[in-house]
Each structure stands twice: as structure tokens, then as C-alpha cells.
Amino acid sequence: MEQNLNKDVLDKLTKVCICKAISRAKIKEAVKAGAKTVEEVNKITGAGSGGCGGKRCRCKIEELIEQNIKKV
Ligand code: FES
């Protein structure tokens, strides 16, 4: 329980998309809402459309989609 709480806090604090300051929690939410590609996550959260054009966050978003879709 406590571990879950820590995880949630970390998810909120960890920025996946630095340009747009989108947290890991936001990405997970988008995946839960049905996003299955980086483009769909981008549409929902805006992650990946910052100054670097997704260069710094695309891999991390892909990873999160993988991990979180498998769980469903
Ligand atoms: S870090 Fe996501 S667009 Fe630059």
C-alpha cells in the first residue's frame, strides 16, 4: 500500500516530456484512456510536441505504453 503511494507520488514528480513538463502519471492516464501510440498520447497530453520534437521523450513514452498496455 505504502509502496503504491510512493509510486504514485514518483509518477507525478517524474517528468517524461521535459519540454512540456508532462509527468509519467499523465502518460499512464492517457494509456489507460486508450492511447496505444505515441501520437495518441501526444494528442491527449501534448507530450512529444515540445521544442525537441519528441527526441528526448519519445522512447520513454513508447516504453510506458508497452508496460501499461500489457497490464490491462
Ligand atoms: S521532451 Fe518531450 S517534446 Fe521535448
Boltz pocket constraint, residues with backbone or C-beta under 6 A from the ligand:
constraints:
  - pocket:
      binder: B
      contacts: [[A, 16], [A, 17], [A, 18], [A, 19], [A, 20], [A, 47], [A, 48], [A, 49], [A, 50], [A, 51], [A, 52], [A, 53], [A, 54], [A, 55], [A, 56], [A, 57], [A, 58]]
      max_distance: 6.0
